[in-house]
Amino acid sequence: MNTRKTAIITGASRGIGRKTAELFALNGYNVLINFRHSQQAAEQLQKELRQAGAKVEIFRADVGNYDEARAMVDFCLDRFGAVDVLVNNAAISQSKLFTELTPAEWQEMMRVILNGVFNCTQHALKHMLRENRGKIINLSSIWGIAGASCEVHYSTAKAGIIGFTKALAKEMGPSNIQVNCVAPGVIETDMLNEYTEEDLEALRQETLVKRLGSPQDIAQVILFLASEKADYITGQVISPDGGFLL
């Protein structure tokens, strides 16, 4: 009998998602790595993890597309027979004045981030509810808590994830399904590529620990929330931000 748990991690070819996939795979999970554009990076990660003895599959899907999200979950069930953990990490970012945002840019941000969480969660829950157990971990951001100038659409979508998490946790509690949210601080990923070194240094100085976070910092929190050690934690927003918002 296969006792390994299975995790779907969206947006897992780069950044926080990639490090999360690595950590889950090396801690004994079956892992489905979702990607949308970065196929080469996803294939390379799969190769590296398989060489380390991990059981890993990759699947291309635009999580903002309901049918593609369903196909991804179905693929995971076909390959691994379960979906025990869903990590909703996939996102896009953009810095732009609110008055210059186009309706298309606003809608795309909501489609990928908010619709993506809805799509993947609804499909995964159909299996989790049958099993009467599961873990859903949604990635928000400190900007979903505090808001960010020139990122109103991103902040709005990430704030929506917090509300989604709390409401769904109430609905899923009686079914032994825990739903939590991780709201990272400023993390060293390619989402910071538009920032100057001066901007980054200012962010470091605003952070109590005087450094930016790493994908590993966030992945460790996600791994904990997926574990049995977090069975009594649900509906929570955990913000590994180095004290940025204090």
C-alpha positions as CSV (number, residue, x, y, z in Angstrom):
1,M,0.0,0.0,0.0
2,N,1.3,3.4,-1.0
3,T,1.6,5.6,2.1
4,R,3.3,8.6,0.4
5,K,1.2,11.7,0.4
6,T,0.7,13.6,-2.9
7,A,0.9,17.4,-3.4
8,I,0.0,19.6,-6.3
9,I,2.1,22.8,-6.4
10,T,1.0,25.4,-8.9
11,G,3.5,27.8,-10.4
12,A,6.3,25.4,-9.4
13,S,8.9,25.9,-12.0
14,R,10.4,29.0,-10.5
15,G,10.8,30.9,-7.2
16,I,8.8,30.0,-4.2
17,G,7.0,27.2,-6.1
18,R,10.2,25.6,-7.2
19,K,11.7,25.5,-3.8
20,T,8.4,24.2,-2.3
21,A,8.4,21.4,-4.9
22,E,12.0,20.5,-4.0
23,L,11.3,20.5,-0.3
24,F,8.1,18.4,-0.6
25,A,9.7,15.9,-3.0
26,L,12.8,15.5,-0.8
27,N,10.6,15.0,2.3
28,G,8.8,12.0,0.8
29,Y,5.8,13.5,-1.1
30,N,4.7,12.6,-4.5
31,V,4.8,15.9,-6.3
32,L,3.0,17.3,-9.3
33,I,4.8,20.3,-10.6
34,N,2.5,22.7,-12.5
35,F,3.9,25.2,-14.9
36,R,2.4,27.5,-17.6
37,H,5.3,28.9,-19.7
38,S,8.6,27.6,-18.2
39,Q,8.6,24.1,-19.5
40,Q,12.4,23.7,-19.7
41,A,12.8,24.8,-16.1
42,A,10.0,22.3,-15.0
43,E,11.6,19.5,-16.9
44,Q,15.0,20.2,-15.4
45,L,13.6,20.3,-11.9
46,Q,11.8,17.0,-12.5
47,K,15.0,15.5,-13.8
48,E,17.0,16.6,-10.7
49,L,14.4,15.4,-8.2
50,R,14.0,12.1,-9.9
51,Q,17.8,11.6,-9.8
52,A,17.5,12.2,-6.0
53,G,14.9,9.4,-5.8
54,A,11.8,11.5,-5.7
55,K,8.5,10.7,-7.4
56,V,7.7,13.8,-9.5
57,E,5.5,14.5,-12.5
58,I,5.0,17.8,-14.4
59,F,1.9,19.2,-16.0
60,R,1.4,22.3,-18.1
61,A,-1.8,24.2,-17.2
62,D,-3.0,27.7,-17.1
63,V,-4.7,27.6,-13.7
64,G,-6.9,30.5,-14.6
65,N,-8.6,28.2,-17.1
66,Y,-11.2,26.0,-15.4
67,D,-10.9,23.1,-17.7
68,E,-7.1,23.1,-17.7
69,A,-7.1,23.1,-13.9
70,R,-9.5,20.1,-13.9
71,A,-7.2,18.3,-16.4
72,M,-4.3,18.9,-14.0
73,V,-6.1,17.4,-11.0
74,D,-7.3,14.5,-13.1
75,F,-3.7,13.8,-14.2
76,C,-2.5,13.8,-10.6
77,L,-5.2,11.4,-9.6
78,D,-4.4,9.1,-12.5
79,R,-0.6,9.1,-11.8
80,F,-0.6,9.1,-8.0
81,G,-4.1,8.1,-7.0
82,A,-4.6,11.0,-4.6
83,V,-4.5,14.7,-3.9
84,D,-3.6,15.2,-0.3
85,V,-2.2,18.7,-0.5
86,L,-2.9,21.6,-2.8
87,V,-0.5,24.6,-2.8
88,N,-2.0,27.5,-4.7
89,N,1.1,29.4,-5.6
90,A,0.8,30.4,-9.2
91,A,0.7,34.2,-9.8
92,I,1.7,37.0,-12.0
93,S,2.8,40.5,-11.0
94,Q,2.9,44.0,-12.5
95,S,3.9,47.4,-11.3
96,K,1.7,50.2,-12.8
97,L,-0.1,53.3,-11.7
98,F,-3.8,52.5,-11.0
99,T,-4.9,55.3,-13.4
100,E,-3.0,53.7,-16.2
101,L,-4.2,50.1,-15.7
102,T,-6.3,48.8,-18.6
103,P,-9.4,46.7,-17.9
104,A,-7.6,43.8,-19.6
105,E,-4.7,44.0,-17.2
106,W,-7.0,44.1,-14.2
107,Q,-9.0,41.1,-15.4
108,E,-5.9,39.1,-16.2
109,M,-4.5,39.6,-12.7
110,M,-7.8,38.4,-11.2
111,R,-8.1,35.6,-13.7
112,V,-4.7,34.1,-12.9
113,I,-4.6,34.7,-9.1
114,L,-8.1,34.6,-7.9
115,N,-9.8,32.4,-10.5
116,G,-6.7,30.2,-10.4
117,V,-7.2,29.5,-6.7
118,F,-10.9,28.9,-7.2
119,N,-10.4,26.6,-10.1
120,C,-7.7,24.4,-8.6
121,T,-9.3,24.3,-5.2
122,Q,-12.8,23.3,-6.4
123,H,-11.4,20.4,-8.5
124,A,-9.0,19.2,-5.8
125,L,-11.8,19.4,-3.1
126,K,-13.9,16.9,-4.9
127,H,-11.3,14.2,-4.1
128,M,-10.5,15.6,-0.6
129,L,-14.1,15.5,0.4
130,R,-14.5,11.9,-0.6
131,E,-11.4,11.1,1.6
132,N,-12.6,13.3,4.4
133,R,-9.1,14.9,4.7
134,G,-6.8,17.3,3.0
135,K,-4.7,20.4,3.2
136,I,-5.1,23.6,1.1
137,I,-2.4,26.2,1.3
138,N,-2.9,29.5,-0.5
139,L,-0.1,32.0,-1.2
140,S,-1.1,35.6,-0.6
141,S,1.4,38.4,0.1
142,I,2.1,41.2,2.6
143,W,0.6,43.4,-0.1
144,G,-2.6,41.5,0.3
145,I,-2.6,42.6,4.0
146,A,-1.2,46.2,3.7
147,G,-1.6,47.1,0.1
148,A,1.2,48.3,-2.3
149,S,1.3,51.5,-4.3
150,C,1.4,50.9,-8.0
151,E,0.2,47.3,-7.5
152,V,-3.4,47.9,-6.7
153,H,-4.6,45.0,-8.9
154,Y,-2.0,42.6,-7.4
155,S,-2.8,43.7,-3.9
156,T,-6.5,43.3,-4.5
157,A,-6.2,39.8,-5.8
158,K,-3.9,38.8,-2.9
159,A,-6.3,40.3,-0.4
160,G,-9.1,38.2,-2.0
161,I,-7.1,35.1,-1.3
162,I,-7.1,35.9,2.4
163,G,-10.9,36.2,2.4
164,F,-11.2,33.1,0.4
165,T,-9.0,31.2,2.8
166,K,-11.0,32.2,5.9
167,A,-14.4,31.5,4.4
168,L,-13.4,28.1,2.9
169,A,-11.8,27.1,6.2
170,K,-15.1,27.5,7.9
171,E,-16.9,25.5,5.2
172,M,-14.4,22.7,5.1
173,G,-13.7,22.4,8.9
174,P,-16.3,19.7,9.5
175,S,-14.8,17.6,6.7
176,N,-11.3,17.5,8.3
177,I,-9.8,19.7,5.5
178,Q,-7.5,22.5,6.7
179,V,-7.3,25.7,4.7
180,N,-4.5,28.2,5.4
181,C,-2.8,31.1,3.8
182,V,0.9,32.1,3.7
183,A,1.5,35.8,3.1
184,P,5.3,36.2,2.3
185,G,7.2,39.4,2.8
186,V,9.7,40.6,0.2
187,I,11.3,37.5,-1.2
188,E,14.3,37.2,-3.5
189,T,12.6,35.9,-6.7
190,D,12.4,37.2,-10.3
191,M,9.3,39.2,-9.3
192,L,11.9,41.7,-7.9
193,N,13.6,42.1,-11.3
194,E,12.0,45.5,-11.8
195,Y,13.4,46.9,-8.6
196,T,16.7,48.8,-8.5
197,E,19.4,47.9,-6.0
198,E,18.5,51.1,-4.1
199,D,14.9,50.0,-3.9
200,L,16.0,46.6,-2.6
201,E,18.3,48.1,0.0
202,A,15.4,50.3,1.3
203,L,13.3,47.2,1.6
204,R,16.0,45.4,3.5
205,Q,16.3,48.3,5.9
206,E,12.5,48.3,6.5
207,T,12.7,44.6,7.4
208,L,13.5,44.0,11.1
209,V,15.9,41.2,10.3
210,K,17.7,43.4,7.7
211,R,17.5,41.0,4.9
212,L,15.1,39.9,2.2
213,G,13.5,36.5,2.5
214,S,14.4,33.5,0.4
215,P,12.1,31.0,-1.3
216,Q,13.4,28.4,1.3
217,D,12.0,30.6,4.1
218,I,8.6,30.4,2.6
219,A,8.7,26.7,1.5
220,Q,9.5,25.6,5.0
221,V,6.3,27.2,6.3
222,I,4.3,25.6,3.5
223,L,5.8,22.2,4.3
224,F,4.8,22.6,8.0
225,L,1.2,23.6,7.2
226,A,0.9,20.5,5.0
227,S,2.1,18.2,7.8
228,E,0.1,16.5,10.5
229,K,1.8,18.9,13.0
230,A,-0.6,21.5,11.6
231,D,-3.8,19.5,11.9
232,Y,-5.2,22.0,14.4
233,I,-4.4,25.1,12.4
234,T,-7.0,26.3,9.9
235,G,-8.2,29.6,8.6
236,Q,-5.0,31.3,9.5
237,V,-2.8,33.8,7.7
238,I,0.8,33.2,8.5
239,S,3.2,36.0,7.3
240,P,6.9,35.1,7.1
241,D,8.0,38.6,6.4
242,G,11.1,39.2,8.7
243,G,9.0,41.7,10.7
244,F,8.4,43.9,7.7
245,L,4.8,44.9,8.7
246,L,5.5,45.5,12.4
